[in-house]
Amino acid sequence: MEKETCRKAEEISSIGELRLSRAAERYIDGMSPEELILSVRNYEIYSYDYSNGFSKLEIDYLIDEIESVVRSAGFLRDDLKNTPEAHFVERYVFGLGLMKDRFDLCVPFYESNEAYEGYVFSSKRLNKILSLLEEKLTEKQFLAVKSDIYDNVPKRSETLKEAKKKLQEKRDEICDELCEIFA
C-alpha cells in the first residue's frame, strides 16, 4: 500500500505558524512545534497534563482546536487509521492484547515524527497476519475475523465473539509470531 503524504514536522519553525488561539498557545506553553505535532499524531495531547488554570471543559475544547489546526495544516495522515492493518492493530492487538506490551512493534509511527512520516503499511505483512490467524481459527471464525479486519465498522456476531475468545486463549503463541511479523 502506498503511504499518504503529509507535511514533515521539521517544516514548522514556531508554534505561531499554526495560528492557534492565545488560550491554546498558553495551554501548550513550553512545547516545541515538533513536540506538539508528535503529541497530536500519537494522541499524547489527550493525556497532556498541564492545566495552566484551564477547566476540563476548556482543555477538551483547546485540544479539539489544536488537533483541527494541526490536521488542516497538513501534518496528519488518515491512512494510519483507515487500513485493514490499522484495524487489526486497533481491534486485535490493542483490543485483545494479542501482542501483550509489545505495541512499539506494530505502531512504530507513534514513536517519532520521522517514523510517522515514513511508515508504509505492507500488504505482505497483512497477508502474513491473516495466514497466522487462519492457522489458529476454524474457517468460519477466520472469515468472520477477516471481514472484521477489512471492514471499517466493527462487527458483532457469535462467530466473531468465539474467534476473538479463541485468539485470546492462544495469545502467548500468537504474540511471539506477531512480534516476528512486525519486527
Disulfide bonds with the S-S distance in Angstrom:
none
